[in-house]
Amino acid sequence: MYRIWWVAKTEMIRMTRIRAFYFILFVLPFVLILILGNALSGMFDMKDREIEPVQVAFVNEDAGALQYGIRTFFAAEEVGKYVKLTPFATKEEAEGSIRAGKSDFGLIIPDGFSDSVLRGGKAHWEFLYGRDRVKNRTAESVLGVFVEETNTIQAANLALGPVPAGAPGAAKHGQAEGASPLVKVGSLNEGGKGVTAIQYYAAAELVMFLLYGGMFAAISLAKEREQHTLSRLNAMPVSPSVLLAGKMLGQGLLAVVQAAVMIAGTSLLYGVDWGDHWGALAALVAGTIVASMGIALLISLFARTHKAVMGVFQTIIIFMTLVSGGFTQVSGLLEQIGRYTVSFWSFDGLNRVMLGSGIQSVAQHLTVLWAIAAGLLLVSVAVYRKVGYRE
């Protein structure tokens, strides 16, 4: 571990002696955020708009005691205005309807849902996202109301003990008598948080430049081979794996510093509100950095020159930023492609943190982001064992 830290320290010192490093990673992001945020501010004006009903492909695999509460929820007039259910027998049929454009969103209530909730176990609804981001958010918001109510019941059961499935009143679990309506219709602009153009591009540039941190790591690895300094490094009592790990650690720590400077700087200079979930914010940043280093290691093992590394990496970064909405808001096919990228899950997760979304909503993005990051690291390690890092 000491040798890894020694390599990491050397890498950080080497990078901080490059003048362009400070401009690219610490000055350029603030300039771009200021330019884009002011030039495209008109696209983010908050105006009330009529919400179209969302066609939801509905699959109910549960036949338990909570059916009364579920039926009551969907029968509510205020819910029916925004969610139109189309029943399907299987998840595959619902997915097919969404792919064909007949349904905008999908809801799967899994088998055993009622029993799990009543006994205090883990319960969840599965959402299937369609092509339209606005309709996705609408359905997620409306349906999430019942999920949150159910989670409240679940927490009560965990604290007070499980409710037997056959107990009196168990069938009405999920709807408290005399409770306020589950869906309240109003203006989103009244007291709600919105994302300004400056905030939007602050999050977008943060993700993009964290990925550029990985590019610098890949370039450093490629230059060691290109300048024939790798053979001299290998002559030292340091294994290639330690050298790789140290360089990745050094660049990763610099990326952490960059993220801290961008978050603090945009907050002080531009008044960007990064939300209150600082733990989730840190986890999103860390997951992006890990994914970036995984991409860097993969590219550096195949590209032989630093120019090749730069070209491939910049193409990947620009493409991921484009389809994830980092340059301008996207929908349709581009949004669907974006869901397979690191940038989408990191950027959309940051937006949700800024908006003050519930931690459960952000948790999905964290799970997918870290799964991608772990997958990239595993693949890169497997490739390294086969290809190796040598001249």
Number of C-alpha atoms within 10 A of each C-alpha: 8 9 15 21 17 15 21 25 17 14 20 18 12 10 18 12 10 10 9 12 13 14 11 12 21 18 13 14 22 19 11 15 23 18 14 17 21 13 12 15 14 11 12 15 12 12 9 10 8 6 11 12 16 23 20 28 28 24 22 18 15 16 14 17 23 22 18 15 18 16 10 12 21 16 11 13 10 16 20 15 13 18 20 18 18 16 14 17 12 14 21 11 15 25 20 13 20 21 15 10 13 14 23 24 30 27 24 20 20 17 13 14 22 24 21 17 28 28 18 20 15 13 19 15 15 12 19 19 22 22 19 18 17 14 22 19 14 19 25 19 13 18 20 15 15 20 17 14 15 22 18 14 20 24 16 16 17 16 10 10 13 17 20 11 18 9 9 9 10 17 18 16 20 26 21 11 8 6 7 9 12 16 16 11 10 8 11 13 11 7 7 9 14 18 18 20 21 25 23 27 26 31 24 26 22 26 26 22 22 26 27 23 23 26 28 21 25 30 22 21 27 28 18 18 18 14 11 13 12 19 13 9 14 13 9 8 9 13 13 15 15 19 22 19 17 24 26 29 22 23 25 23 17 20 24 17 13 20 22 15 14 22 18 15 15 22 15 11 10 16 12 21 21 23 17 13 17 11 9 19 23 15 16 25 23 21 24 29 26 24 24 31 30 24 23 28 27 19 22 27 19 16 17 16 18 21 13 16 25 20 12 14 24 15 12 15 20 14 15 21 24 19 24 29 21 25 15 15 15 17 16 11 11 15 20 19 14 21 16 16 20 25 29 26 26 30 28 20 25 29 23 21 23 22 17 19 16 12 12 10 15 23 15 12 21 22 14 18 27 21 15 21 22 16 14 21 21 13 14 21 17 13 15 18 10 9 11 14 19 14 13
